[in-house]
Amino acid sequence: MYSFPRPSAQLTLQKKFFLAFFSLAVFLVIILAGVMHYIVRDGFGDYVAHVKLQRLAPVQKVLVQYVEEQKDFSGLKMPGVWESLILAVEEVKREEKIAKNQKHQDKTKIEGAPEERRLPPPVNEDGGYLPPYVRGVALLDANADFVAGEPLTLENAMRFPIKNSNNTTIAYWLIRKGPPDNDVLGQHFLAEQVKWSFLLLTLSALISAVLAWLLAGYFKKPMAVLQTGFRRVAAGDLATRLPVNADSEMGEIQRNFNSMTAQLEAQESARRQWVADTSHELRTPLTILRMRNEAMRDGIIQISDEEWQRNLSTISDLTVLIDDLQSVARATESGWDLKMSPIHVQAFLEEALQDNMAAFTASGLTLKMNDLTDAPLYVSADAQRLHQVLRNVLLNSLRYTDAPGETLVEVSREGKYVKIELMDTAPGVSEGSLQHLFERFYRCEGSRNRATGGSGLGLAICEGIVKAHHGKIHAQHSRLGGLSIVVELPLHQVAKTK
């Protein structure tokens, strides 16, 4: 089956912007054209109707007198009566004008000047003169029934009330909008207005096209830079940064892009460091185990129960490291399977301290708890995971605190949190090391010997568990001279005292 090939060329970003802006401009121009067309035709029609209404004022005055005398308009429906009334009004107006002009001429007459010739008024086919302002005019009675004039409808005409001295509507004028068809001058004026309106709108469309193209080019530049940045990031260049030009929406997008690439770069760096550190940590016990086994095979080391015990100890250390790696991976992926239950904090801490008391005593250290509250405190937590946090922190203190020394556990309430602070005596850590203590595989001392430094994952695991409980954990200098680890967990409830 034959299929038509798809066009390979796609619209560029600037052309897309241009089409969007120009389409909007054309849409607005079309709406404006319709509005202007309506305003020109309807507005001019209203103007013509109101001009006619003003010129009909003398006729309207006569009609009011006519109704007062005749009581209705039935007489105007007779043939020729309406025309006679209009001619009578015009004759009165003509005589008033002649008298006014005669009076003016008497004042300015120059002796010996020729007499002014007055032309007779134009006549219609019936021999009578009907002025232009009565064309397109109909007279309706108070019930809006046709009386005289030209038959019109409200669709193309405007209706005006005729009121008497008592402000009572006695009739209506129905005046057609716009000039009549035989009004050449009026029709020409209207056509010229429409023509020039469309010329202006066409010019506006052309100007809009030019402005749309310029705007498209203006918006294309930062978008093209952003597009190039995304392509470089997709190609693996996470060090890509965009210049931030201004405090605008585009500038905010550029800042967000830079923040995103910085985070991606940091995550990639952390991932590589994680792989390198994990490889190193796994290689160390495996290398020791391999070298010891090779030495026993070659007879350098005598095979004995003591050597087998050393191998088992190395394998045990390796197992602990693998378990810690799994815990860190679970914390990173937020995959903790927590079994939450209310925990009495003071009782829980006393039990944990009792379990570790023998190890601290054997190392020449004292371990005690200080309860700063006057009521039992409860948190909602996974008891096993919370015990893992305490064990890791206490083990860290046991490993690094010099004997004779002290480890103190204080519990208190801080607003809606239960605060557990584990502090020890010297040695402490430097200010620069505090912010790195929760990083994976970080150790304060330069040596990476697992015999003294552990796996370097304990505090990282603690941080993951505490955050999974919607809590907070941080390190600070201890008032006892060593290190202080502060754990804050959301308060579940406070038992009421009797």
Stockholm file with secondary structure:
# STOCKHOLM 1.0

chainA/1-498         MYSFPRPSAQLTLQKKFFLAFFSLAVFLVIILAGVMHYIVRDGFGDYVAHVKLQRLAPVQKVLVQYVEEQKDFSGLKMPGVWESLILAVEEVKREEKIAKNQKHQDKTKIEGAPEERRLPPPVNEDGGYLPPYVRGVALLDANADFVAGEPLTLENAMRFPIKNSNNTTIAYWLIRKGPPDNDVLGQHFLAEQVKWSFLLLTLSALISAVLAWLLAGYFKKPMAVLQTGFRRVAAGDLATRLPVNADSEMGEIQRNFNSMTAQLEAQESARRQWVADTSHELRTPLTILRMRNEAMRDGIIQISDEEWQRNLSTISDLTVLIDDLQSVARATESGWDLKMSPIHVQAFLEEALQDNMAAFTASGLTLKMNDLTDAPLYVSADAQRLHQVLRNVLLNSLRYTDAPGETLVEVSREGKYVKIELMDTAPGVSEGSLQHLFERFYRCEGSRNRATGGSGLGLAICEGIVKAHHGKIHAQHSRLGGLSIVVELPLHQVAKTK
#=GR chainA/1-498 SS CCCCCCCSCCCCHHHHHHHHHHHHHHHHHHHHHHHHHHIIIIIHHHHHHHHHHHHTHHHHHHHHHHHHHHSSSGGGGSTTHHHHHHHHHHHHHHHHHHHHHHHHHHHHCCTTCCCCCCCCCCCCTTSSCCCGGGTTEEEEETTSCEEEECCCCTTSEEEEEEECTTSCEEEEEEEESSCCTTCHHHHHHHHHHHHHHHHHHHHHHHHHHHHHHHHHHHHHHHHHHHHHHHHHHHTTCTTCCCCCCSSSHHHHHHHHHHHHHHHHHHHHHHHHHHHHHHHHHHHHHHHHHHHHHHHHHTTSSCCCHHHHHHHHHHHHHHHHHHHHHHHHHHHHTTCCCCCEEEEEHHHHHHHHHHHHHHHHHHTTEEEEEEECCSSCEEEEEEHHHHHHHHHHHHHHHHHHCCSSEEEEEEEEEETTEEEEEEEEESCCCCHHHHTTTTSTTCCSSSCCCHHHHCCSCHHHHHHHHHHHTTCEEEEEECTTEEEEEEEEEEEEEECCCC
#=GC SS_cons         CCCCCCCSCCCCHHHHHHHHHHHHHHHHHHHHHHHHHHIIIIIHHHHHHHHHHHHTHHHHHHHHHHHHHHSSSGGGGSTTHHHHHHHHHHHHHHHHHHHHHHHHHHHHCCTTCCCCCCCCCCCCTTSSCCCGGGTTEEEEETTSCEEEECCCCTTSEEEEEEECTTSCEEEEEEEESSCCTTCHHHHHHHHHHHHHHHHHHHHHHHHHHHHHHHHHHHHHHHHHHHHHHHHHHHTTCTTCCCCCCSSSHHHHHHHHHHHHHHHHHHHHHHHHHHHHHHHHHHHHHHHHHHHHHHHHHTTSSCCCHHHHHHHHHHHHHHHHHHHHHHHHHHHHTTCCCCCEEEEEHHHHHHHHHHHHHHHHHHTTEEEEEEECCSSCEEEEEEHHHHHHHHHHHHHHHHHHCCSSEEEEEEEEEETTEEEEEEEEESCCCCHHHHTTTTSTTCCSSSCCCHHHHCCSCHHHHHHHHHHHTTCEEEEEECTTEEEEEEEEEEEEEECCCC
//
